[in-house]
Amino acid sequence: MNQNLTYKEATQELEAILKAIETDAVDVDELTQKVQRSSELIKICKQKLRSAEAAINQVFEDIECNDEPETKPNSDKPATGKLF
C-alpha cells in the first residue's frame, strides 16, 4: 500500500478503476487485482480523512480554550469574565 499518495491521487485512481470496470475495459483476470487495489485506496482515503478530522477538531479545541476567560490565581473574587 502506497501511503505517499495524496487524497486527490487516491480518489482519481479509484475513479479510473471504476470507469474501467463500468466500461468492461477490465477482463476477469484483472478484476481481482483492481478490486484489491480499490480496497487499498479506500483505506488510504479513510486514513487521510480521519487525520484531517482529528486536526480540525484540535483546531476547534484550541479555539475554545482560547475563548475561555482567564481567572487570576488566588483571587478571592469569582471570575465574571469582565475586565473592569
PAKE-182651 format. One record per residue: residue in three letters; z, x, y of N, C-alpha, C, CB in turn; residue number from 1. Coordinates in steps of 0.1 Angstrom, whole numbers. Glycine has a CB too. Example, Ala and Ser with C-alpha at 12.3 -4.5 7.8 and 13.67 -1.06 7.14 Angstrom:
! PAKE-182651
+-----+-------+-------+-------+-------+-------+-------+-------+-------+-------+-------+-------+-------+-----+
|   r |    nw |    nu |    nv |   caw |   cau |   cav |    cw |    cu |    cv |   cbw |   cbu |   cbv |   k |
+-----+-------+-------+-------+-------+-------+-------+-------+-------+-------+-------+-------+-------+-----+
| Ala |    78 |   132 |   -57 |    78 |   123 |   -45 |    78 |   132 |   -33 |    90 |   113 |   -45 |   1 |
| Ser |    71 |   128 |   -22 |    71 |   137 |   -11 |    79 |   129 |     0 |    57 |   141 |    -6 |   2 |
+-----+-------+-------+-------+-------+-------+-------+-------+-------+-------+-------+-------+-------+-----+
//
This chain:
! PAKE-182651
+-----+-------+-------+-------+-------+-------+-------+-------+-------+-------+-------+-------+-------+-----+
|   r |    nw |    nu |    nv |   caw |   cau |   cav |    cw |    cu |    cv |   cbw |   cbu |   cbv |   k |
+-----+-------+-------+-------+-------+-------+-------+-------+-------+-------+-------+-------+-------+-----+
| Met |     0 |     8 |   -12 |     0 |     0 |     0 |     0 |     9 |    12 |    12 |   -10 |     0 |   1 |
| Asn |    -9 |     6 |    22 |   -10 |    14 |    34 |    -2 |     8 |    45 |   -25 |    16 |    38 |   2 |
| Gln |    10 |    13 |    48 |    18 |     8 |    58 |    13 |    12 |    72 |    33 |    12 |    56 |   3 |
| Asn |     4 |    21 |    73 |    -1 |    25 |    86 |   -11 |    16 |    93 |    -8 |    39 |    85 |   4 |
| Leu |   -15 |     5 |    86 |   -23 |    -5 |    91 |   -16 |   -12 |   102 |   -28 |   -14 |    81 |   5 |
| Thr |   -23 |   -16 |   113 |   -18 |   -24 |   123 |   -19 |   -39 |   118 |   -25 |   -23 |   137 |   6 |
| Tyr |   -11 |   -48 |   124 |   -12 |   -62 |   120 |   -26 |   -67 |   122 |    -2 |   -70 |   129 |   7 |
| Lys |   -32 |   -63 |   133 |   -46 |   -68 |   135 |   -56 |   -63 |   124 |   -51 |   -63 |   149 |   8 |
| Glu |   -54 |   -50 |   120 |   -63 |   -45 |   110 |   -61 |   -52 |    97 |   -61 |   -30 |   108 |   9 |
| Ala |   -48 |   -55 |    94 |   -45 |   -61 |    81 |   -51 |   -76 |    81 |   -30 |   -62 |    79 |  10 |
| Thr |   -49 |   -83 |    92 |   -54 |   -97 |    92 |   -70 |   -97 |    92 |   -49 |  -104 |   105 |  11 |
| Gln |   -76 |   -87 |    98 |   -90 |   -86 |    98 |   -95 |   -83 |    84 |   -95 |   -75 |   108 |  12 |
| Glu |   -88 |   -75 |    77 |   -92 |   -72 |    63 |   -90 |   -84 |    54 |   -84 |   -60 |    57 |  13 |
| Leu |   -79 |   -92 |    57 |   -77 |  -104 |    49 |   -88 |  -114 |    52 |   -63 |  -110 |    53 |  14 |
| Glu |   -92 |  -115 |    64 |  -103 |  -124 |    68 |  -116 |  -120 |    61 |  -105 |  -125 |    83 |  15 |
| Ala |  -119 |  -107 |    60 |  -131 |  -103 |    54 |  -131 |  -106 |    39 |  -133 |   -88 |    56 |  16 |
| Ile |  -119 |  -104 |    33 |  -118 |  -107 |    18 |  -120 |  -122 |    16 |  -104 |  -103 |    13 |  17 |
| Leu |  -114 |  -130 |    25 |  -115 |  -145 |    23 |  -130 |  -149 |    25 |  -106 |  -152 |    34 |  18 |
| Lys |  -136 |  -143 |    35 |  -150 |  -147 |    37 |  -159 |  -143 |    25 |  -155 |  -140 |    50 |  19 |
| Ala |  -156 |  -131 |    20 |  -164 |  -126 |     8 |  -162 |  -136 |    -4 |  -160 |  -112 |     4 |  20 |
| Ile |  -150 |  -140 |    -6 |  -147 |  -149 |   -17 |  -153 |  -163 |   -15 |  -131 |  -151 |   -19 |  21 |
| Glu |  -152 |  -168 |    -2 |  -158 |  -181 |     1 |  -173 |  -181 |    -1 |  -154 |  -185 |    15 |  22 |
| Thr |  -180 |  -170 |     2 |  -194 |  -169 |     1 |  -199 |  -164 |   -12 |  -200 |  -161 |    12 |  23 |
| Asp |  -190 |  -163 |   -22 |  -194 |  -159 |   -35 |  -200 |  -145 |   -35 |  -204 |  -168 |   -42 |  24 |
| Ala |  -196 |  -137 |   -25 |  -201 |  -123 |   -25 |  -192 |  -114 |   -34 |  -200 |  -117 |   -11 |  25 |
| Val |  -182 |  -119 |   -40 |  -173 |  -112 |   -49 |  -175 |  -117 |   -63 |  -158 |  -113 |   -45 |  26 |
| Asp |  -179 |  -107 |   -72 |  -180 |  -112 |   -86 |  -167 |  -112 |   -93 |  -190 |  -102 |   -93 |  27 |
| Val |  -166 |  -117 |  -104 |  -154 |  -120 |  -112 |  -146 |  -106 |  -114 |  -157 |  -126 |  -125 |  28 |
| Asp |  -154 |   -96 |  -116 |  -147 |   -83 |  -119 |  -140 |   -78 |  -106 |  -158 |   -73 |  -123 |  29 |
| Glu |  -145 |   -81 |   -95 |  -139 |   -76 |   -82 |  -128 |   -86 |   -78 |  -149 |   -75 |   -71 |  30 |
| Leu |  -128 |   -98 |   -82 |  -119 |  -108 |   -77 |  -104 |  -104 |   -79 |  -122 |  -121 |   -85 |  31 |
| Thr |  -101 |   -99 |   -90 |   -87 |   -95 |   -93 |   -83 |   -84 |   -83 |   -85 |   -89 |  -107 |  32 |
| Gln |   -91 |   -74 |   -80 |   -88 |   -64 |   -70 |   -86 |   -69 |   -56 |   -99 |   -53 |   -71 |  33 |
| Lys |   -95 |   -79 |   -53 |   -94 |   -85 |   -40 |   -81 |   -93 |   -38 |  -107 |   -94 |   -37 |  34 |
| Val |   -78 |  -100 |   -48 |   -65 |  -108 |   -48 |   -53 |   -99 |   -47 |   -64 |  -117 |   -60 |  35 |
| Gln |   -53 |   -88 |   -54 |   -42 |   -78 |   -53 |   -41 |   -72 |   -40 |   -43 |   -68 |   -64 |  36 |
| Arg |   -53 |   -68 |   -34 |   -53 |   -62 |   -21 |   -48 |   -73 |   -10 |   -67 |   -57 |   -17 |  37 |
| Ser |   -52 |   -85 |   -12 |   -48 |   -95 |    -3 |   -32 |   -97 |    -3 |   -54 |  -109 |    -6 |  38 |
| Ser |   -27 |   -96 |   -15 |   -12 |   -97 |   -16 |    -5 |   -85 |    -9 |    -8 |   -96 |   -31 |  39 |
| Glu |   -11 |   -73 |   -10 |    -5 |   -62 |    -3 |    -6 |   -64 |    12 |   -13 |   -49 |    -7 |  40 |
| Leu |   -18 |   -69 |    17 |   -20 |   -71 |    31 |   -10 |   -81 |    36 |   -34 |   -75 |    34 |  41 |
| Ile |    -8 |   -92 |    29 |     2 |  -102 |    33 |    16 |   -97 |    34 |     1 |  -114 |    23 |  42 |
| Lys |    20 |   -88 |    25 |    33 |   -82 |    25 |    34 |   -73 |    38 |    35 |   -73 |    13 |  43 |
| Ile |    23 |   -66 |    41 |    23 |   -57 |    53 |    25 |   -66 |    66 |    11 |   -49 |    54 |  44 |
| Cys |    18 |   -77 |    66 |    18 |   -86 |    78 |    32 |   -92 |    79 |     8 |   -97 |    76 |  45 |
| Lys |    38 |   -97 |    68 |    51 |  -102 |    68 |    62 |   -92 |    73 |    55 |  -107 |    54 |  46 |
| Gln |    61 |   -80 |    69 |    70 |   -69 |    73 |    68 |   -67 |    88 |    67 |   -56 |    66 |  47 |
| Lys |    56 |   -67 |    93 |    54 |   -64 |   107 |    59 |   -76 |   115 |    39 |   -62 |   110 |  48 |
| Leu |    57 |   -88 |   111 |    63 |  -100 |   118 |    78 |  -100 |   118 |    57 |  -113 |   111 |  49 |
| Arg |    84 |   -96 |   107 |    99 |   -96 |   106 |   104 |   -85 |   116 |   104 |   -93 |    92 |  50 |
| Ser |    97 |   -74 |   116 |   101 |   -63 |   126 |   100 |   -67 |   140 |    93 |   -50 |   123 |  51 |
| Ala |    89 |   -74 |   143 |    87 |   -79 |   157 |    98 |   -89 |   160 |    73 |   -85 |   158 |  52 |
| Glu |   101 |   -98 |   151 |   111 |  -108 |   153 |   125 |  -102 |   156 |   112 |  -118 |   141 |  53 |
| Ala |   128 |   -92 |   148 |   141 |   -85 |   150 |   141 |   -78 |   164 |   143 |   -75 |   139 |  54 |
| Ala |   131 |   -72 |   167 |   130 |   -65 |   180 |   131 |   -75 |   192 |   117 |   -57 |   182 |  55 |
| Ile |   125 |   -86 |   191 |   125 |   -97 |   201 |   139 |  -103 |   202 |   115 |  -108 |   198 |  56 |
| Asn |   145 |  -105 |   190 |   159 |  -111 |   190 |   169 |  -101 |   197 |   163 |  -114 |   176 |  57 |
| Gln |   167 |   -88 |   194 |   175 |   -78 |   200 |   174 |   -78 |   216 |   172 |   -64 |   195 |  58 |
| Val |   162 |   -80 |   220 |   160 |   -80 |   235 |   167 |   -92 |   241 |   144 |   -82 |   238 |  59 |
| Phe |   166 |  -104 |   234 |   173 |  -116 |   239 |   188 |  -114 |   238 |   169 |  -128 |   231 |  60 |
| Glu |   193 |  -107 |   228 |   208 |  -105 |   227 |   212 |   -96 |   238 |   211 |   -98 |   213 |  61 |
| Asp |   204 |   -85 |   241 |   207 |   -76 |   252 |   207 |   -84 |   266 |   197 |   -65 |   253 |  62 |
| Ile |   198 |   -93 |   267 |   198 |  -100 |   280 |   210 |  -109 |   281 |   185 |  -109 |   280 |  63 |
| Glu |   214 |  -116 |   270 |   226 |  -124 |   270 |   238 |  -116 |   273 |   227 |  -132 |   257 |  64 |
| Cys |   239 |  -104 |   268 |   251 |   -96 |   270 |   252 |   -92 |   285 |   251 |   -84 |   261 |  65 |
| Asn |   240 |   -89 |   291 |   240 |   -85 |   305 |   242 |   -97 |   314 |   226 |   -79 |   308 |  66 |
| Asp |   241 |  -109 |   310 |   243 |  -120 |   318 |   258 |  -125 |   319 |   234 |  -132 |   314 |  67 |
| Glu |   266 |  -120 |   310 |   280 |  -124 |   309 |   287 |  -117 |   321 |   286 |  -119 |   296 |  68 |
| Pro |   296 |  -125 |   328 |   303 |  -120 |   339 |   313 |  -109 |   335 |   311 |  -131 |   347 |  69 |
| Glu |   314 |   -99 |   343 |   323 |   -88 |   340 |   337 |   -92 |   344 |   318 |   -75 |   346 |  70 |
| Thr |   347 |   -88 |   336 |   361 |   -90 |   340 |   367 |   -77 |   342 |   368 |   -98 |   329 |  71 |
| Lys |   377 |   -76 |   351 |   384 |   -64 |   353 |   395 |   -63 |   343 |   390 |   -64 |   368 |  72 |
| Pro |   396 |   -51 |   337 |   407 |   -49 |   327 |   421 |   -50 |   334 |   405 |   -36 |   319 |  73 |
| Asn |   431 |   -55 |   326 |   444 |   -55 |   331 |   446 |   -64 |   343 |   450 |   -41 |   334 |  74 |
| Ser |   437 |   -73 |   345 |   438 |   -82 |   357 |   447 |   -94 |   353 |   424 |   -87 |   361 |  75 |
| Asp |   456 |   -99 |   362 |   464 |  -110 |   360 |   457 |  -123 |   362 |   477 |  -109 |   369 |  76 |
| Lys |   446 |  -123 |   369 |   438 |  -135 |   372 |   427 |  -137 |   361 |   432 |  -134 |   386 |  77 |
| Pro |   425 |  -149 |   357 |   415 |  -151 |   347 |   401 |  -149 |   354 |   415 |  -166 |   341 |  78 |
| Ala |   391 |  -145 |   347 |   378 |  -143 |   352 |   372 |  -156 |   355 |   369 |  -135 |   342 |  79 |
| Thr |   366 |  -158 |   367 |   360 |  -170 |   371 |   345 |  -168 |   372 |   365 |  -175 |   385 |  80 |
| Gly |   340 |  -156 |   372 |   325 |  -154 |   374 |   321 |  -153 |   388 |   318 |  -165 |   367 |  81 |
| Lys |   331 |  -155 |   398 |   328 |  -154 |   412 |   332 |  -140 |   417 |   336 |  -164 |   420 |  82 |
| Leu |   324 |  -135 |   426 |   326 |  -122 |   432 |   338 |  -122 |   442 |   314 |  -116 |   438 |  83 |
| Phe |   339 |  -133 |   450 |   349 |  -134 |   461 |   358 |  -146 |   459 |   342 |  -134 |   474 |  84 |
+-----+-------+-------+-------+-------+-------+-------+-------+-------+-------+-------+-------+-------+-----+
//
